[in-house]
Amino acid sequence: MADVTNSPQNGKPGLGTPHLTRVAGVDDLIAGSMPGMAHFARTGPDGQTCRSCVHWSTRFWETDQNGYQVESEKPVDSWKRDADTGELKPRRCKKFYRMMGHTLGPAVPAETPACMFFTLNESAPPIERPARKRPKERPPPDTS
């Protein structure tokens, strides 16, 4: 059985406690979920991941004048990727943020299976890094 205790040692704080009643199948849902998700993984549409959800953050977070973390109105200039592998970097779930009283949760990896709050993002980032545009070659200067 998976360790679902609420302790910092297992790296999944808040995802269960040994004092709750065990229900068949819930341990599997907990094991597949990531901290920072709005609900259990694999409760959304089959085959969908957080990468293709509108709640997988596309905004910057800023601190307002009262010291609260708020979503910035500045658009994200690009999808952040690991420089070596080209994989998308984890992002925060906006649904989790709103449900938890505007508390930032940990970033969720792109390949995490979708939860029940999944909403399709029509402009989701591609899995693979897009090919970079190469500048057109200039003809050699005319020296005649």
DATA-V998286 format. One record per run of one state. SS is the DSSP state (h for helix, s for strand, l for the rest). FROM is the first residue (numbers start at 1). LEN is the number of residues. If there is no record, write none. Layout:
SS/FROM/LEN + SS/FROM/LEN
This chain:
l/1/7 + h/8/3 + l/11/15 + h/26/7 + l/33/16 + s/49/1 + h/50/3 + s/53/1 + l/54/2 + s/56/1 + l/57/2 + s/59/5 + l/64/5 + s/69/7 + l/76/5 + s/81/1 + l/82/6 + s/88/1 + l/89/2 + s/91/1 + l/92/1 + s/93/1 + h/94/6 + l/100/8 + s/108/1 + l/109/4 + s/113/1 + l/114/6 + s/120/1 + l/121/24
